[in-house]
Amino acid sequence: MDYQGFTDDSLIKMYECVREALAADEALREFGGEGRFRVRKTPAWKLHAADLEAEMHRRRITFEVIEWYEADHPVEEMHAPPAVPEHEEMHERSAVAEQPPPQVEPSRSQMVLASLTTIDVLTPPPRSPAKEKPPRKRRTKPSGEGI
């Protein structure tokens, strides 16, 4: 969707509608039902929200980001390794071979966000000189001589 044609207020309203649909789904889920909008199960909702976020970020609109955590899948507690490894651990090789992360094609929203971080806002492109239009000639009506 081409979000550039929308007003700032329209973008904010669309983004709030995504938030409201997610909240309605969560409320129905608490009662054991499936959400009417299926926001979590439909990837297009998240993409729509990400595209709106990118456009609002580009326009420097302040907004509260939607938290996409799963209510029924709590974040697992993770224990961080100690900041400084023990003396023996420093000299041992890991038994697990290091594998590079799998290559994943970035989404359209990720590419838009990446392009926003590389925009040089301090030096705008030079403006081309505006073409001056020649003055318009006015037509004159013949005066009503015979009237």
JOJO-V620156 format. One record per helix or strand of 3 or more residues. SS is the DSSP state (alpha for helix, beta for strand). FROM is the first residue (numbers start at 0). TO is the last residue. If there is no record, write none. Layout:
((SS & FROM & TO) (SS & FROM & TO))
This chain:
((alpha & 2 & 4) (alpha & 7 & 29) (alpha & 42 & 57) (alpha & 86 & 90) (alpha & 107 & 116))
